[in-house]
Amino acid sequence: MNPPLTPAQVLHTAAWIATQQEESGAIPWHVGGHLDPWDHVQAAMGLSAAGFHAQAERAYAWSASAQLPDGSWAAKYVDGEAVDHYLDANFTAYIATGVWHHWLVTGSSEFVEELWSTVDAAIDAVLPLQRADGAFVWTPGEPDALVTGNASIAFSLRCAVGLSDVVGESRPEWEAAAERVAAALADPSLFEPKPHSMDWYYPLLGAPWSQVDADRRIEQGWDTFVVPGRGVRCVTPNTWVTGAETCELVLALAANGRPDEAAQVFADMQHLREADGSYWTGLEYASEQRWPDERTTWTAGSVILAYDALYGISEGSNLFAGAGLGVRDAVLAWSAYPPPQEIAPVPLPPALAEVAARTKGFLPDDEADALRAVVAAHVRPGGTVVEIGTYCGKSAIHLGHVVREAGATLVTLDHHRGSEEQQVGWEYHDAELVDPRVGAMDTLPFARQALFEAGLEEVVVPVVGRSTTISAFWATPLDAVFIDGGHTEEAAQNDYDGWAGHVREGGVLVIHDVFPDPADGGQAPFHIYERALADGFTEILHVGSLRALRR
């Protein structure tokens, strides 16, 4: 769908935020309104994304000047004076997210150096509030931990670690705290339950999720909180949609591989827009009343961040997808990823099993079962899976069933002249596969016959050619890649170089014939398996010689 806003309208919204900014750099909710440190940073991030860098830097300079000796801020300010004197852990930590975002947008190391002491002190103020179970209490002296606050702190800690790398400082205690809170978020019993939509979607912004877990969480709350044509309800059972919550859901959807739904939800909330570029906080849609009677800078900032996540107007557009955090995503492996034993079996229907059994190939039943299960856990409706090494179509039957059930597509690649070990005089040569007209192997007719007999021709697309030739022009992100091609070092490395990078975040790379011991088999697949681990993939399944790794 077309963007619901033009770039000029986005700039208009940023300009409105700038009109609300005080001379000191502080950004209250609106002129004459109060300021809280979290929403101040959110508005500043909107300014950064829209290119209003000087105004954003004035906002961060205010944060630095208003910081208290213990590294925190008051929870509320009016006309520059603190009026609520308590430390809010989430409010305090969020400065790291804002500074990291501005670094992504501008690339200014000078800016990071200037704000480093502010971030350093803020995170040190928050760390003592982490409980033994990994969750953070929301303020000193209170026992309760809140889901959204902890998710936001988890992300702020990741950003703080990223900033420590920029300035060349080591903060292992921050990394440890980030890992512990990410693990805590997987256990709902640790948090005070609340009926707010943010407790549904915000954990998706806090730490890396697998696609299957993200999809499951999104679907669980969708009908409860999303109001078609309106946006996102702030809290149940009220009939009140709010702009900021809607835009935060957009950020969560965009960061977790659901851009089409994100774009629709973003379009649905534009009824809150005013001609001057500002946005009302919310709408009580049962009575069609704007409520409360205010247009807020943090709502406008959230709109700009959502637009950026969808349409890429700044270098910070992938902020909540973990942009620039590199291997930190692997360090903070989300504990809600399903462990291998929880990847659900996907039985092959008897008719397909019969065709697969008589199709030539080198895929034992237990590895075939594992292949179906792990790919089914990652493939999405409308998604694409690539298989490298069709041979006679055995594994394509197993994968074809999975993609048909998911409403996806399998592209299976092979030059069909056989790999080195299948040529005349080698161990795996099969004379039946030689085309006597040309005196060379040709497995394509056998693969096509297998797919025809299995009834999978509508969802399995055979492509004839070399892996390197096809990968050179491939551009589609992939839910899964199954590497089972040539087993020479050159062939395996080429397959990895050409295809691993196309696996989307949360997708899966499956490698066949991985033998750590040379006595068991060739080493080339094992070597690319080692490369995948070094590149940040996480192993999630190991059955026989089949290894599955999540990106």
N, C-alpha and C positions, 0 to 999 in steps of 0.2 A: 504494500500500500504506500501511497505517497506520504511524505512527512506532513503532519498537521500544522507545522509551523515553518515559516521561511527563515533563513539565516538572519534576515533583517529583524524579524520579530523576536528572535532569541537575543539579539543585541539590544533591542528595545527593553526586554526584561532585565538584562544586566544593567542597563542605564538607569532603570527604575530603582534597582537595589542601591546603586551609587548615590541616588538622590536621598536615600534614607540614611546614608552613612554619616556619622557625626564627625566633626572636625578632628577629633582625637583618633579617628580610625575605627572606632567602635561601630558595630552594626546592630542596632536594636531590632526588635521585631518589626517596628515601623516607627516613623517619626513620633516622638513623644512616648513611645512604648519602652518596655524593659528589655534587657539583654540577658541571655544566658550563654555561657561559654560554648556549648555544643552548637547551638543554632547560629551563633556568630561565625563559627568556623564553617558551617554548612553554607552560609551565604557567601563567605569569602571564597569558598571552592567554586561556587557558581560564577563569581566574578573572574576567577582564574581561567575557567574553562571557556568563557566567552571572550577572553583576550583583554580584560580590564585588569592587567597585571599590577599596575601602580596602586589601584584602589585595594586589591587583594593584599598587597604587601603592607599597606597602611593598616589593614585589619590585623595582620599577624604582628605588626609592630605594637599595636595596642595590646594584644595578648601578652607579648613579652613584658610590656611595661606594667600591666595589671597583675602579673603573676605574684603570688604571695611567697613569703620566704620559704614555706614548706614545699613549694613547687605546684601548689594547687591554685584554684580560683574560687571566689565566692560563687554561689549557685545562681545569684541574680543581682543585676545592677540596674539602677535607675539614674539617669542623668550623670553617669560616670561614678556613682557612689554604690558601694556594695550594700545590699539590703538583706540578703539571705546568706548568713555566714556559716555555711557548712560545705564540706568537701563532697562533691559527687564524683565517684570514680570514673564513670563514663564521660562526664563533661571534661574532666581533667585529662584523660588519656587521648581524647579526640584531636588534640593539637597535633599529634604525630601523623594522623591521617591527613589533616589539612596541609601540613608542611611537605609530606611525601607527595601529595597530589600536585602541589605547586612545583615541586622538583620535576615531576614527570612532565608537566606542561611546559615549563621554561628551560629546564636543564641547567638552572643556575646553581652552581655549587657555592657561590658566594652567599646566596640566600640561605642555603642549608647551614652553612657555617655560622651565619648570624643568628639563626633560630635554634642551633644545636643545644645550647645550654638550657634553653626554655624546654625543649623536648626532653632532654636528659633529666631535668628536675621534675618534670611532670610525671614521667614514667616511674621514677623512683618514689614519688609520692603515692602512686597507685599500688605498687607491688605489695606493700604490707597488708593490703586489704584482700589478698588472695587467701582463701581458706585451704585447709589441708586436702579437701577433695578437688581442688583446682578452680572452683568457682570464686568470683569476686563478690563480696558484699557491696551493696550500693553506696554505703557511706560508713565511716567509722562508728563503732558502737552498735550497729544494727546487724542482726543475724542473717537477714534475708538476702538472697541473690536473685537477680532479675535476668530473664532470658535475653531480652533485647540488649540490655546494658552489657552483659557478658559477651554477646556476639560482637558488639561494637568494640569493646575492649580487646577482644581477640584480634580483630582486624587492625586496630591501632597498634597493638604490640608487633604485629607483622611489619607494619609500616615503620615503626621505630627501629626494628632490626635492620630494615633496608636503609634507613638514614644512618645508622651506625656504620654500615659499610661505606656509605658515601664519604663520611668524614674520617674513615679509617680507625674507628674505635671498636673495641670488642665488648659486647654486652651478652655473654652467654646466659646470664640470669634472665634476660628478657626472652631469649629463645626458649628457655625452659618454661617460663611462665606462660608463654604463648602456646606451647605444646600442651601444657596441663589444662588451660582453660578450653582449648579446642576439644580435648578429650572429655571434659566435664559437660560441654554442651550436648554431647550425645546421650546424656542421662537426664531426662526431664524431671526426675524425682528430686534433683538437686535444687530446683528453682521454684520460686513462688508462682503458682499458676495465675494467669491473668487472661481475660477474654479479648485481648487486643490483637489486631491483625499483625502488628509488628513482631509479636512473639511467634507468629507463623513464618513470616518470610525473612526476618532479619538474620536468623542463623545462617541462611544461604549466602549472606555477605561476609560472615565472620571468618570462615575457614574453608579450605577446599572440600568439595563434596564430589562423590561419584555421580555420574549422570543418572544412574538408576535410583539412587537415594534422593537426589534433587528432584527428579520427576515425581517420585512417590510423595515427597513432602508438598510439592506444589499442588498436586492433585488432591491431597487430603484436605487442604484448606480453601481450595478454589471456590467451590459453591457457597461456602460460608461467608467469605469476605468480598468476593469480586461481584460487583453489580454492573451488568452489561450496560454500556452507554453512559455510565456515571463515574466509575472508578472503584476505589477500594474503601470498604467500611473501616472506620477507625476501631470500632469496638462492637461486639455483639452484646445485646440484641438490638442496639440502636440503629435507626435508619439514617445514618450520617456518614457521608463519604468525605474524605479529606485529601487535599492535593498532595501533601508531602508523603503520606503513606502510599498513595497511588504511585508516585514517582519512585519511591524506594522499592516497591514491588517491581517496577520497570527495571531498575538496576539489578535486582536479584534475578529476574528472568533473563535479562541480557547476559549476565555473568554466568548463567548456568544453561546456555545453549537453547534458549526459547525466545529468539528475537521476534518472531511473528506475533506471538501473544503479547510480548512487551510493547510492540508498536501499537497494537490495538488498544491495550489498556491506556497507553499514553494519549492516544487520540481521544479516548473516552472522557478524559478529565479536563479537556480544553474548555468546557463550559464554565470553568472557574476563572478564565482569563478576562481581564479588563482591557479597555482600549489603550491604557497607558503602559501596558506590558506587565502589570502586577497581577497577582493571583489571590483570590479569596482563599482563606484557610480551608473552608469546607462548605458543604451543602446538606441540609436536612431534606432529603429527597422526597420523603412522604408528604411534606407540606410545601416543598419547593421554596424553602427559606434559606438564604445565606446565613451560616452560623459558624463561628461567632462573627460579629460585625467588624471584621478586620482583614486586611491584606498584608501578608507577612513576608519578610525578606527571606526567611529560611524555606518557605514554600517556593518562592521564586528561584532560589538557589537550587533546590531539588529538581525543579523543572529543567533548568539548564543542564544539570548533571545527567538527568535522564535522556535529554535530547542528545547530549554528547555521547553517551553510551550507545545509543541507537544509530547515530548518523556521523559520529567521528569528527567533531569540529576542533578537537585539540589532541595533543599528545597524551593527555590523561584520560582518554575515553575508555580505556580498559582498566581503569583503577581497581574496580571491585572484582575483576577477573584475575587479579594478582599481577598486573603488568609490572615488569621490572623486578619482581621479587625473586625470580629465578628459582634456584633449588630450594628456596624456603618452602615452596609448596610441598616438596617431598619431605622436608624436615618436619613440617606440621601435618603429616598424613592424617586425614580426617578419620577418627576412630569409628565413625558410622559407616565407613565403606564395608560392604558385606564381606566377611571372611570367606575363603574358598568353600568351606563346607556349607555355607548358606546360599551359594549360587544354585538356583533351583534347576532340577533335571528337566530336560525337554525331550520327551519320548519321540522317537521317529515312528510315524504311522506304519503299520505292517506292509502296506503296498510299497511304500518308499524304501523300507528296510530290505524288502526282497530285491528291488532294483539295485540298491547300494551293495548288497551282498554279492551279486554276480558281476558287478563292475570292477574292472581291474584297478588296483591301487595299493597303497601302503599305509593304511590308516586303521590300526586296531580298534576294536569296538569300544574299549574304555576311553581311548583318546578321542574317538568320534563323539561319544557321549559328552565328554568334557568340552569339546569344541562347540557343540550346539549350545550347551548351557551357558558358557561364558560369553559367547557372542549374543545370545538372546538377552542376557542381562545388560547389554550395552547398546544394542541397536534401537533406534527410535523410528516412529512412523515417518515415512518419507526419507529416511536415512539411506546411506550407501555403505556397503561392505566390499572390500577388494580382497580377492584371493590371488596369490601369485603362485602359479603352478597348478594348472587345471588337470594335466595328465589325461586320464580317461573319464574324469568327472565324478569320482567317488565322493570326495570331500565336498564338491559343489552340490551334490544331492543333500547332504546334511545341512550345509549352510543355506541352500535354497529353501528348505523347509522353514528354517528360522526366519529368513527375511520375508517369506510369504506370510507367515503368521503375524509379523510385525508391520506389514505394509511398507516394506523397504525393498531395496534392490541389491543384488549381488553382481559385481563385475568380476569375472574370472579370467585371468591372463595366462597365456602360454604361447610360445612359438610353435609348440607341438612337434618339434623335431627331436625331442628327448634330451635329457641332461647327459652329462659326460658318462655317468655310470650305467646308462641305459643303451649305450652304443654297442655295436658288434664287438664281441670279445670281452665285454665287461659283465660283472656279476648279475646285474639286473636287466640284461638285454632280453627282450621278448620278440622273437621273430614274427609273431602274428601281427605286430604293430608296424611292420615295414611295408611301405607302399611299393610294390614291385615295379610300378611305372617309373618311379624316379630313384629307386634304390635307397630310400631314406625313410626314417621313421615318420609316421604321421598319425598322431593320436586324436586329431580333431574329429574325424568321423565317429570314433568310439565315444567321445565326450558328448557329441551332439545326439547320438542315439540314446545315451543314458539319460540326458536331460529331457528328451522327447518321451521316453518311456516313463519317466518320473512325473511328467506333466508340469515341468518347472520352467518352460521356455519363456513364459511371460515375465518372470521375475529374475531370471539368471541371464546375464548378457555375456556371452563368450567374446573375448577380444583376442585376436591373433596377432602376436608381435612380441618383441623382446621387452622385458620389464623396463629397461633403461629408456627405450624409445618412447614408451607410453608415459612413464613417470615424468619425462621432460616437459610434457605439455599439460599434465594433470593439475587441476586447481580446486577440485571439490573436497571439502573437509570430510573425513571418514569416521564412521562410528567404530569400525573394526578393520584391521588389516591382518590377513593370515599369510605368513611367509612360509611357503613350502615349495620353493623353486629349486634351482640348481644348487648343489652342495659344494661346489668349489669355493675357495675363499673369495675369488673375484665376484662370482655370481651372487653369493650371499651378501657380501658387503655392498654391492650395487643395489640389491633389493632393499637393504636397510636404508642406504643413502637416498634412494628414490622415493620410498613410501613411508617410513616412520614419521617423517615430518608432517605428513598429511593426516595423521591421527589427531582428531580433535581433543581438546581438554576434556578429560573424563572418558575418553574412548579407550579401546583396548588393542594392544598389539599381541598377536599370537604367533609363536615361532615353533615349527615342528622339527623333530629330529635333533633335539638339543641333548648332547652327550658330554657331560663334564669329563668323563674318563675316555681318553683316546681309544682304549681297548674296546669300548662299546660302539663307537662309530666316529664318523668324520667330525672335525672340530669347527668347521666354518659356522654352522648355526649356533654353536655355543659361543663363538666369538661375538656374533652380533647380539646375542642375548646379554653378554657382558657389557656391550656398548649401550644397550637400552637401559640397563641399570645405572650406568655411569651418567647417562643423559637425563636421569630423573624419573624414568618409568619405575613403577612399583609392582613387584611380582605379586599376583593375587591367586594364581592357580598353577599346580604342577601335577600332571598325571602322565605317567610314562615318560615319553620324550617330548611331551607337549608342555610349553610354558606360556602363560598368559600374563601380560604386564599392562597395568593401567597408566595412562598418561596423566 
